[in-house]
Amino acid sequence: MAEESDEIIDAEAEDVEAEYVETVTEEQVRVRRMPKVGRWMALGGAVFGIAAAVATYSVPYDPDTAGYDRNVVFGFVLLFALAFGVGIGGLAAAVAERSTRGARVVAAEHIVARARDDDSA
């Protein structure tokens, strides 16, 4: 039973190959590495988030004279610090991308599959 299904799959594959014509050309392409921008932005947000926590909780706090709770202040500072850190992380990724040395030239195959005309079959 398994042999019959393999034969059917092989026959279907031959039919598909008969319907298409492939043209393969080899070209030279330039390849350069790109930084992962999302990771840079996440790193910037994390660094500035930690900085916001340090800046908020390292200041002396007296609950009797303070107008706001320390956690509320941390929330607002964190909100702006994260936005600023994500922006700085994205900017750092753009600078890292521009400062990459040269690109490498490599060989690549360009495969174009076209439907076979009825006249040529």
Secondary structure, DSSP 8 states (H G I E B T S, - for coil): -HHHHHHHHHHHHHHHHHHEEEEEEEEEEEE-----HHHHHHHHHHHHHHHHHHHHHSS---TTT-SS-HHHHHHHHHHHHHHHHHHHHHHHHHHHHHT----EEEEEEEEEEEE--TTT-
